[in-house]
Amino acid sequence: MTEIAALLAAALLFGGMTLYSFGLAPLLFTGLDAPTAGRMLRRAFPWYYLFILATAVLAAGLLAPSDPVAAGLMAATATVAIIARQALMPAINAATDAGAERRFAWLHGLSVALNFVQLAAVAWVLVRFL
């Protein structure tokens, strides 16, 4: 039963990250003007990272007894979410507020890269269930 719960937690994490990254964020920028979309994303991102953190910690805890490697990946995913939420996101917002376009571009690129690494880690965990 624990393995099924772990699979569901990892699948929820993968689905939520995919929907947010490839659904919500692009939809906001195509459906709203840039300043409004930016304000909406600023409000949504802290919740996105909390979702990743909570779901990854749950998955890590459920996976720990049966698959320590997968549990470690989920713990790493949670750790990156904390760093992104507490350090990277405020730096991105500060760069935007200051009009520092090059700094924003670099930090945003880093955030996107980290998000893809997290997504790949969760996908790898899911593949281990096959």
N, C-alpha and C positions, 0 to 999 in steps of 0.2 A: 504494500500500500504506500509506503514511503517513496518508493521509486516512481510510482504513478504521480504522486503529489509533486515530486521533483521535476518530472517531465512537464507537468502542467505549469509549474512556476517558470521554468525555462522557456516554454512556449509562449506564455503570457508576456514575458520580458521581451522575447524576440519580436512578437507581434506588435507590442506597444511601441517599441523603438522604431520598427519599420513604419508603422502608421504615422508616427510623429514626424520622422525624418523625411519620408517620401510622400506624405499625405497632407498633414496639417500645415507644416511650415511653408511648403510651396503654395498651398491653397490660399493662405493668408496673403502672400505677396502677389498672387494673381487676382485675388478678389477684393483687395483693399488697397488704398493708396499707401505708399511706402511708410510715411510717419505712423499711420494707424496700425499697420501690420507690425512695425517695429515695437510699438507700445504693447501690442497683444503678445508678441513673442517674449518680451521682457517679463510679462506677468506669467506666461506659461512655462518658461524654462525652469524656474525653481521647482515647480511641481513635476516637471519631466524628470529632473535629476533625483527628486525624492522617490518617484516611482521606480526608477532604475535601482536606486539604493535599496529600497525596501524589498523589491522583488528579487534582486540578486542575492541579498542576505538570506532571504527565505530559501531560495534555491540552493545556496551554499550549505545552509544548515541541513537541508533535506538530503543533499548529495554526500555530505561528509562521511557517513558510515559506509556507503557502497562505492563511492568513486572520489577519492581525495583529490585527484587531478582536476576533475570537473569542478569540484567544490572550490579548489584554489582559483580556478578561472573566474568563477562567480564572485568570489571574494575580491579578486583583482578588479573585476568590473564594478563592484560596489565602491572600491577605493577610488577608482578613476572618477566615478560620479561625484564623490565628495570633493575631490580636487577641482573638478570642473565647476561644481556649484559654488564652492566657497572661494576659489581663487580665480579661475579662468573667466567665469561669467562676469564677475565684477570688473575685471580688467577689460573685457570686451566692451562693457557698458561705459566705462570711463573713457576708453578710446573713442567710442562713438560720440559721447558728450563733448569731448575736447576737439572733435573734428579731425582726429589723427587717423586719416584714412589708411596709411600704410601699416600702422600698428594694428588697427582694426582688422585689416585684411590678413595679416600674419596670425593674429590671435584667433580669428574666426576660422582660418584654415587649419590651425592646430586643433581647435575644438571639433571641426568636422572629421579630421583624421582620427582623433581619439574616439569619437562616436563610432566610426567604422571599425576600429580595432575592437571596441566593446561588442559591436554587433557580430563581428566575425568570431569572437570568443564564445558568444552565446550560441551561434550557429554550430560551432564545433562541438559544444556540449550537447546540443540536440542530436547531432549526427552520431555521437557515442551511444545513443539509445538504440540505434538500429542494430 
